[in-house]
Amino acid sequence: MDELDYNTCNATFRSLTNQQALMAGEIAALLGGGADLELTSYGCGFGMFELELIARTPRETVWFQGVDTNGEAVARLRADLAALPKVRGYRLFTAGMAEVAVQRIAPTECGLFIQSLCYLGAAEGMAVLKEARNRHRRVIVAVTPSNALNAAFAEWLACRGIVRPLFAQTFAEELRRLGIGFRSVSVDAEIAVPVSETRQRLLEFLVFARHQPWRGPPDRGSLLDAVAGLGTAGAGVIRVPHPVEVFTLE
Ligand SMILES: C[S@@+](CC[C@H](N)C(=O)[O-])C[C@H]1O[C@@H](n2cnc3c(N)ncnc32)[C@H](O)[C@@H]1O
């Protein structure tokens, strides 16, 4: 992301979509009620989704374990978890999900991959997932289908040698190929970008959506045109479909 901070761009992007709220509702319902929830998130980042899930789950307490390559994000999540009375304990690793030593990850009720498996190619991603299935009673994966919105991100992955990234269609194919049973729910979320957004926030949105520095003209009009190219404009808002598929593995 070069000149812009990844976490800021992520936060701006997420503030413009209802995807996280819908996904958190869906996954909280899947997990159901009870006293305590032990959760492991692979690619937890700074826990934007995970903190919302912790707040919304009807469980009384949560024990949280997370892994992410981004040390700055992990440090931020550690501080946030420490301040939550509902969190009875936590353990965070700054590591790649394929590299973290298997024995260091504790078995928990649920293993979560929220918008993180698509950073991995099919071979590596499915190997990580198989390990996770052995370790957690339930594994939930949320990933977007590949579409116009993430085409530039897919190009970014291809430039880094990621072969067959695990977007929803490829992930479902891999599960079938390996004979892993699953149920999946499509969450029809959308992004709504007010045409009144500031130049800075439009830039942050595009940089996160495209996963690369903005190389076009930097004025507000050009940035707005680029956003409009992703969706449909009307009544002061540009709407972009932002579906996500939530898989529960059997
Ligand atoms: C879109 S963010 C999602 C973060 C968090 N799960 C959420 O939903 O708020 C994807 C995260 O995956 C992490 N990631 C990418 N490749 C990874 C890998 N190989 N191992 C661990 N984390 C990875 C990134 O650093 C980033 O924090």
The ligand as a Gaussian input file, in Angstrom:
#p B3LYP/6-31G(d) Opt

LIG

0 1
 C       -8.723000      -8.387000       4.911000
 S       -7.735000      -8.642000       6.348000
 C       -8.894000      -9.409000       7.457000
 C       -8.540000      -9.198000       8.895000
 C       -9.552000      -9.727000       9.919000
 N       -9.777000     -11.152000       9.794000
 C      -10.873000      -9.012000       9.763000
 O      -11.785000      -9.562000       9.106000
 O      -11.013000      -7.904000      10.293000
 C       -6.712000     -10.021000       5.861000
 C       -5.604000     -10.310000       6.851000
 O       -4.929000     -11.518000       6.465000
 C       -3.575000     -11.356000       6.820000
 N       -2.769000     -12.338000       6.077000
 C       -2.513000     -12.390000       4.753000
 N       -1.737000     -13.447000       4.458000
 C       -1.493000     -14.079000       5.639000
 C       -0.755000     -15.250000       6.001000
 N       -0.119000     -15.986000       5.080000
 N       -0.714000     -15.613000       7.295000
 C       -1.365000     -14.881000       8.247000
 N       -2.074000     -13.769000       7.969000
 C       -2.148000     -13.379000       6.678000
 C       -3.262000      -9.914000       6.458000
 O       -2.084000      -9.447000       7.128000
 C       -4.534000      -9.222000       6.928000
 O       -4.416000      -8.764000       8.255000

